[in-house]
Amino acid sequence: MGSLSGTSSGASTVTQVSEELQALLMEERKRKRKASNRESARRSRMRKKKHLDDLTAELTQLREDNHQIILSLNITSQSYLHVEAENSVLRAQTNELSCRLQSLEDIITFLQWKQW
């Protein structure tokens, strides 16, 4: 019987060691998984920060582009108004000159008619 209890005690010791090894392995896996998760979360935060930085830079560039477009539009609008004003003056001058020409033609016609 002594040998049986020795064997049983030996088996229980092996079982205890095996359970302890499994617990240690599980703890090691858990520790590695936590470290891996932390690293993955760190990389995710870095990607998110880079994306935010990229969007911020794009927003700044778009605002600058928009400002330049507004300036260009204002300059173009001013030029248009200037050309439109010049065009109005030229139309008025054209009308005035047409009236003068018509008057001169009427005078010539009158003078020619008077000579007959």
Backbone hydrogen bonds, N-H to C=O, Kabsch-Sander energy under -0.5 kcal/mol:
donor,donor_aa,acceptor,acceptor_aa,energy
5,S,1,M,-2.6
6,G,2,G,-1.9
7,T,3,S,-2.4
8,S,4,L,-3.0
9,S,5,S,-2.5
10,G,6,G,-2.4
11,A,7,T,-2.9
12,S,8,S,-2.3
13,T,9,S,-1.9
14,V,10,G,-2.4
15,T,11,A,-2.7
16,Q,12,S,-2.5
17,V,13,T,-2.7
18,S,14,V,-2.9
19,E,15,T,-2.8
20,E,16,Q,-2.7
21,L,17,V,-2.8
22,Q,18,S,-2.6
23,A,19,E,-2.7
24,L,20,E,-2.7
25,L,21,L,-3.1
26,M,22,Q,-2.8
27,E,23,A,-2.6
28,E,24,L,-2.7
29,R,25,L,-2.8
30,K,26,M,-2.8
31,R,27,E,-2.8
32,K,28,E,-2.6
33,R,29,R,-3.0
34,K,30,K,-2.6
35,A,31,R,-2.4
36,S,32,K,-2.9
37,N,33,R,-2.9
38,R,34,K,-2.7
39,E,35,A,-2.4
40,S,36,S,-2.7
41,A,37,N,-2.7
42,R,38,R,-2.5
43,R,39,E,-2.6
44,S,40,S,-2.4
45,R,41,A,-2.6
46,M,42,R,-2.4
47,R,43,R,-2.7
48,K,44,S,-2.6
49,K,45,R,-2.7
50,K,46,M,-2.6
51,H,47,R,-2.7
52,L,48,K,-2.5
53,D,49,K,-2.9
54,D,50,K,-2.9
55,L,51,H,-2.6
56,T,52,L,-2.5
57,A,53,D,-2.5
58,E,54,D,-2.6
59,L,55,L,-2.7
60,T,56,T,-2.4
61,Q,57,A,-2.4
62,L,58,E,-2.8
63,R,59,L,-2.5
64,E,60,T,-2.2
65,D,61,Q,-2.9
66,N,62,L,-2.7
67,H,63,R,-2.4
68,Q,64,E,-2.4
69,I,65,D,-2.5
70,I,66,N,-2.5
71,L,67,H,-2.4
72,S,68,Q,-2.7
73,L,69,I,-2.8
74,N,70,I,-2.5
75,I,71,L,-2.5
76,T,72,S,-2.7
77,S,73,L,-2.7
78,Q,74,N,-2.4
79,S,75,I,-2.5
80,Y,76,T,-2.7
81,L,77,S,-2.6
82,H,78,Q,-2.3
83,V,79,S,-2.8
84,E,80,Y,-2.9
85,A,81,L,-2.2
86,E,82,H,-2.6
87,N,83,V,-2.7
88,S,84,E,-2.0
89,V,85,A,-2.2
90,L,86,E,-2.7
91,R,87,N,-2.4
92,A,88,S,-2.4
93,Q,89,V,-2.7
94,T,90,L,-2.5
95,N,91,R,-2.6
96,E,92,A,-2.5
97,L,93,Q,-3.0
98,S,94,T,-2.5
99,C,95,N,-2.3
100,R,96,E,-2.4
101,L,97,L,-2.9
102,Q,98,S,-2.6
103,S,99,C,-2.4
104,L,100,R,-2.9
105,E,101,L,-2.8
106,D,102,Q,-2.4
107,I,103,S,-2.3
108,I,104,L,-2.6
109,T,105,E,-2.7
110,F,106,D,-2.7
111,L,107,I,-3.0
112,Q,108,I,-2.7
113,W,109,T,-2.6
114,K,110,F,-2.5
115,Q,111,L,-1.5
116,W,112,Q,-0.8
116,W,113,W,-0.5
